């Protein structure tokens, strides 16, 4: 019996290690997807149209208008790298080593991707830094600029990282002022976006201000959607049929207590559990199969703190 238990324990440990490795790979794939979306949004849409909606990319767009023609070396990617390096030092001081490492990684990859895009397209005679655009529809380009950069930033924030720049300032404000990321971004980027009225033109200024607010709401909305889970309440007379699926099938746990129906007077078991949306659907189908008379309540929740979910506030 002991050898059998040891074998089961070893199998479980190997399975846990494999799952941890897969989770790590998934984390870095998702993080890099966010970085690429941000780089593509800035390079193809924000930069050529001078949509300086804030952030270091916005500052780089503004500065490049004055220095890139006289000093070609100072492209938007190089300016991004210089400013991000300075802000990363500030982030290390206020946010700690863990957040700064991931932010430094994202900042470096983001800058390298921007630089690679510049080299690739210049090799084909296309220079986006001179105002070349993919279409002549400015509003369409604005939509894609905000979608790519907004969703990309939200993915990175959800991975507890950022692209650096004024995102670091936003994270510091969030940490010490308990403010939503979207609102913190508005505070840090409003001045940058407002300056486009004087540096470029009224139309660009209006797009930049609109983009600033559009992005802030989009970031909060995407983060909430990514982190959305289900809080499930089950009222059943057959808890022994439901419990095995929650523990063995979903690898989750639950809290239960006895309750009496106000109308029927029957004693039933109330089971409380939390899970992701995919697991909630499977749980609902399983309950329908094993106990059609059970009462099931599914509630959306944007934040669950605890083992198996978010580890801190």
C-alpha positions as CSV (number, residue, x, y, z in Angstrom):
1,X,0.0,0.0,0.0
2,X,2.8,2.3,0.9
3,X,4.6,1.8,-2.5
4,X,1.3,2.5,-4.3
5,X,0.8,5.7,-2.3
6,X,4.4,6.8,-3.1
7,X,3.9,6.1,-6.8
8,X,0.7,8.1,-6.8
9,X,2.4,11.0,-5.0
10,X,5.3,10.9,-7.5
11,X,2.9,10.9,-10.4
12,X,1.0,13.9,-8.9
13,X,4.3,15.8,-8.4
14,X,5.4,15.2,-12.0
15,X,1.9,16.3,-13.2
16,X,2.2,19.5,-11.1
17,X,5.6,20.3,-12.5
18,X,4.4,19.8,-16.1
19,X,1.4,22.0,-15.4
20,X,3.7,24.7,-13.9
21,X,6.0,24.6,-17.0
22,X,3.0,24.8,-19.3
23,X,1.6,27.8,-17.3
24,X,5.0,29.5,-17.5
25,X,5.2,29.0,-21.3
26,X,1.6,30.2,-21.7
27,X,2.4,33.3,-19.5
28,X,5.4,34.4,-21.6
29,X,3.6,33.7,-24.9
30,X,0.7,35.9,-23.8
31,X,3.0,38.6,-22.5
32,X,5.0,38.7,-25.8
33,X,1.7,38.9,-27.7
34,X,0.8,42.0,-25.8
35,X,4.2,43.5,-26.5
36,X,3.9,42.8,-30.2
37,X,0.4,44.3,-30.4
38,X,1.6,47.5,-28.7
39,X,4.7,47.8,-31.0
40,X,2.6,47.2,-34.1
41,X,0.0,49.7,-33.0
42,X,2.6,52.4,-32.4
43,X,4.7,51.7,-35.5
44,X,2.0,51.3,-38.1
45,X,-0.7,53.6,-36.8
46,X,0.2,55.9,-33.9
47,X,3.5,57.2,-35.1
48,X,2.7,57.9,-38.8
49,X,-0.5,59.8,-37.8
50,X,1.1,61.7,-34.8
51,X,-1.4,60.2,-32.4
52,X,0.4,61.2,-29.3
53,X,-2.1,59.9,-26.8
54,X,0.5,59.8,-24.0
55,X,3.2,57.6,-22.7
56,X,6.8,57.5,-23.8
57,X,5.7,56.7,-27.4
58,X,3.7,59.9,-27.4
59,X,6.7,61.9,-26.2
60,X,8.9,60.2,-28.8
61,X,6.4,61.1,-31.5
62,X,6.6,64.8,-30.4
63,X,10.4,64.9,-30.0
64,X,11.0,63.1,-33.3
65,X,9.2,65.9,-35.2
66,X,12.1,68.2,-34.2
67,X,15.2,66.0,-34.0
68,X,14.9,63.1,-36.4
69,X,15.4,65.1,-39.6
70,X,18.6,66.8,-38.2
71,X,19.8,63.7,-36.3
72,X,18.5,60.5,-38.1
73,X,19.9,58.3,-35.4
74,X,17.3,59.5,-32.9
75,X,14.3,57.6,-34.3
76,X,11.2,56.9,-32.3
77,X,12.6,53.5,-31.2
78,X,15.9,55.0,-29.9
79,X,14.0,57.8,-28.1
80,X,11.8,55.2,-26.5
81,X,14.8,53.2,-25.3
82,X,16.5,56.2,-23.7
83,X,13.4,57.4,-21.9
84,X,12.3,53.9,-20.8
85,X,15.8,53.3,-19.3
86,X,15.4,56.4,-17.1
87,X,11.9,55.5,-16.0
88,X,12.9,51.9,-15.3
89,X,15.3,53.1,-12.7
90,X,12.4,55.0,-11.0
91,X,10.2,51.9,-11.3
92,X,12.9,49.8,-9.6
93,X,12.9,52.2,-6.7
94,X,9.2,52.3,-6.1
95,X,7.8,49.0,-7.5
96,X,10.5,46.6,-6.6
97,X,12.7,44.1,-8.5
98,X,10.0,41.7,-9.8
99,X,7.8,44.2,-11.6
100,X,10.8,46.1,-12.9
101,X,12.4,42.9,-14.4
102,X,9.2,42.1,-16.4
103,X,8.8,45.7,-17.4
104,X,12.4,46.0,-18.5
105,X,11.9,42.9,-20.6
106,X,8.8,44.3,-22.2
107,X,10.4,47.6,-22.8
108,X,13.5,46.0,-24.4
109,X,11.4,43.7,-26.6
110,X,9.1,46.5,-27.6
111,X,12.0,48.8,-28.6
112,X,13.7,46.0,-30.5
113,X,10.5,45.1,-32.4
114,X,10.0,48.8,-33.3
115,X,13.6,49.0,-34.5
116,X,13.3,45.8,-36.5
117,X,10.1,47.1,-38.2
118,X,12.0,50.3,-39.1
119,X,14.9,48.3,-40.7
120,X,12.6,45.8,-42.5
121,X,10.3,48.4,-44.1
122,X,13.2,50.8,-45.0
123,X,14.8,47.9,-46.8
124,X,11.7,47.9,-49.1
125,X,11.8,51.7,-49.4
126,X,8.9,52.4,-47.0
127,X,9.6,54.8,-44.1
128,X,6.8,55.2,-41.7
129,X,8.7,57.8,-39.7
130,X,8.2,60.3,-42.6
131,X,4.4,60.1,-42.2
132,X,3.7,57.2,-44.6
133,X,0.4,55.6,-43.7
134,X,-1.2,52.3,-44.7
135,X,-4.5,54.0,-45.7
136,X,-5.8,57.5,-46.3
137,X,-8.5,57.0,-43.7
138,X,-7.3,58.7,-40.6
139,X,-10.3,57.6,-38.4
140,X,-9.8,54.0,-39.4
141,X,-6.1,54.2,-38.6
142,X,-7.1,55.8,-35.2
143,X,-9.3,52.9,-34.4
144,X,-6.6,50.3,-35.1
145,X,-4.0,52.4,-33.2
146,X,-6.2,52.4,-30.1
147,X,-7.3,48.8,-30.3
148,X,-3.8,47.4,-30.8
149,X,-2.1,49.6,-28.2
150,X,-5.0,49.4,-25.7
151,X,-5.4,45.6,-25.8
152,X,-1.6,45.1,-25.9
153,X,-1.2,47.3,-22.8
154,X,-4.1,45.5,-21.0
155,X,-2.5,42.1,-21.7
156,X,0.8,43.3,-20.2
157,X,-0.9,44.9,-17.2
158,X,-2.8,41.6,-16.6
159,X,0.6,39.8,-16.6
160,X,1.8,42.3,-14.0
161,X,4.1,44.1,-16.4
162,X,4.1,47.0,-18.7
163,X,5.9,48.5,-21.6
164,X,7.7,50.9,-19.4
165,X,7.5,54.7,-19.8
166,X,4.6,56.5,-18.2
167,X,3.0,53.1,-17.6
168,X,5.5,52.8,-14.7
169,X,4.2,56.1,-13.4
170,X,0.7,54.8,-13.7
171,X,1.6,51.6,-11.7
172,X,3.2,53.8,-9.0
173,X,0.0,55.9,-8.8
174,X,-2.1,52.7,-8.7
175,X,0.1,51.2,-5.9
176,X,0.1,54.3,-3.6
177,X,-3.2,56.0,-4.5
178,X,-5.3,52.8,-5.0
179,X,-6.5,54.1,-8.4
180,X,-7.6,52.0,-11.4
181,X,-4.9,51.7,-14.1
182,X,-7.1,53.4,-16.7
183,X,-7.6,56.5,-14.5
184,X,-3.9,56.6,-13.6
185,X,-3.0,56.6,-17.3
186,X,-5.3,59.5,-17.8
187,X,-3.5,61.5,-15.1
188,X,0.0,60.7,-16.4
189,X,-0.8,61.2,-20.1
190,X,-3.2,64.1,-20.3
191,X,-0.5,66.7,-20.6
192,X,1.3,64.9,-23.4
193,X,-1.9,64.5,-25.4
194,X,-2.8,68.1,-24.9
195,X,0.5,69.3,-26.3
196,X,-0.4,68.0,-29.7
197,X,-2.8,70.9,-30.3
198,X,0.2,73.3,-30.3
199,X,2.8,71.0,-31.9
200,X,0.8,69.5,-34.8
201,X,-2.7,70.7,-35.6
202,X,-6.2,70.8,-34.1
203,X,-7.4,67.6,-35.8
204,X,-4.4,65.6,-34.5
205,X,-4.9,67.2,-31.1
206,X,-8.5,66.1,-30.9
207,X,-7.7,62.6,-32.0
208,X,-4.9,62.4,-29.4
209,X,-7.2,63.5,-26.6
210,X,-10.0,61.2,-27.7
211,X,-7.5,58.3,-28.0
212,X,-6.2,59.0,-24.5
213,X,-9.7,58.5,-23.0
214,X,-10.6,55.7,-25.4
215,X,-7.5,53.8,-24.4
216,X,-8.0,54.2,-20.7
217,X,-11.5,52.8,-20.8
218,X,-10.4,50.0,-23.1
219,X,-7.5,49.0,-20.8
220,X,-9.8,48.7,-17.8
221,X,-12.4,46.9,-19.8
222,X,-10.0,44.3,-21.3
223,X,-8.3,43.7,-17.9
224,X,-11.7,43.1,-16.3
225,X,-12.8,40.8,-19.1
226,X,-9.5,38.8,-19.0
227,X,-9.7,38.4,-15.3
228,X,-13.4,37.5,-15.2
229,X,-14.3,34.3,-13.4
230,X,-17.5,32.7,-12.0
231,X,-18.7,32.5,-8.4
232,X,-21.1,29.5,-8.3
233,X,-23.8,28.8,-5.7
234,X,-25.3,25.3,-5.9
235,X,-28.3,24.3,-3.8
236,X,-28.8,20.5,-4.1
237,X,-30.1,17.5,-2.2
238,X,-27.4,15.4,-3.9
239,X,-24.2,17.0,-3.0
240,X,-22.4,13.6,-3.1
241,X,-23.0,13.6,-6.9
242,X,-21.7,17.1,-7.5
243,X,-18.7,17.2,-5.2
244,X,-16.5,14.6,-7.0
245,X,-16.7,16.6,-10.3
246,X,-15.6,19.8,-8.6
247,X,-12.7,18.2,-6.8
248,X,-11.5,15.6,-9.4
249,X,-12.9,17.0,-12.6
250,X,-12.2,20.7,-12.1
251,X,-9.3,20.4,-9.6
252,X,-11.1,23.0,-7.4
253,X,-12.6,22.9,-3.9
254,X,-15.8,24.2,-2.4
255,X,-17.4,25.3,0.8
256,X,-20.7,23.7,1.9
257,X,-23.3,24.0,4.6
258,X,-26.8,22.8,5.3
259,X,-29.8,25.0,4.7
260,X,-33.6,24.7,4.9
261,X,-35.9,25.8,2.1
262,X,-38.3,28.5,3.3
263,X,-41.2,27.2,1.2
264,X,-40.6,23.5,1.1
265,X,-39.0,23.1,4.5
266,X,-36.6,20.5,3.0
267,X,-33.0,20.4,4.1
268,X,-30.5,20.8,1.3
269,X,-26.8,21.4,0.9
270,X,-25.5,24.8,-0.3
271,X,-22.2,24.5,-2.1
272,X,-20.0,27.5,-2.9
273,X,-17.1,27.4,-5.4
274,X,-15.2,29.7,-7.8
275,X,-13.8,28.8,-11.2
276,X,-13.1,30.2,-14.6
277,X,-15.8,30.6,-17.3
278,X,-14.9,27.4,-19.1
279,X,-15.1,25.3,-15.9
280,X,-18.3,27.0,-14.9
281,X,-19.9,25.9,-18.1
282,X,-18.8,22.3,-17.6
283,X,-20.0,22.4,-14.0
284,X,-23.4,23.6,-15.1
285,X,-23.7,20.8,-17.7
286,X,-22.6,18.2,-15.1
287,X,-25.1,19.4,-12.5
288,X,-27.9,19.3,-15.2
289,X,-26.9,15.7,-15.9
290,X,-26.6,14.3,-12.3
291,X,-29.1,16.5,-10.5
292,X,-31.6,18.3,-12.8
293,X,-33.5,19.6,-9.7
294,X,-30.5,21.4,-8.3
295,X,-30.6,25.2,-8.1
296,X,-27.5,26.9,-9.6
297,X,-26.6,30.5,-9.5
298,X,-23.6,31.8,-11.6
299,X,-22.2,35.2,-10.8
300,X,-19.5,37.1,-12.7
301,X,-16.6,38.3,-10.7
302,X,-13.7,40.4,-11.9
303,X,-11.3,39.6,-9.1
304,X,-10.7,36.5,-6.9
305,X,-7.8,36.5,-4.5
306,X,-6.5,33.2,-3.1
307,X,-4.8,30.0,-4.0
308,X,-5.2,29.1,-7.7
309,X,-6.3,32.6,-8.6
310,X,-4.7,36.1,-7.9
311,X,-2.1,35.8,-5.2
312,X,-2.2,39.3,-3.8
313,X,-4.3,42.6,-3.9
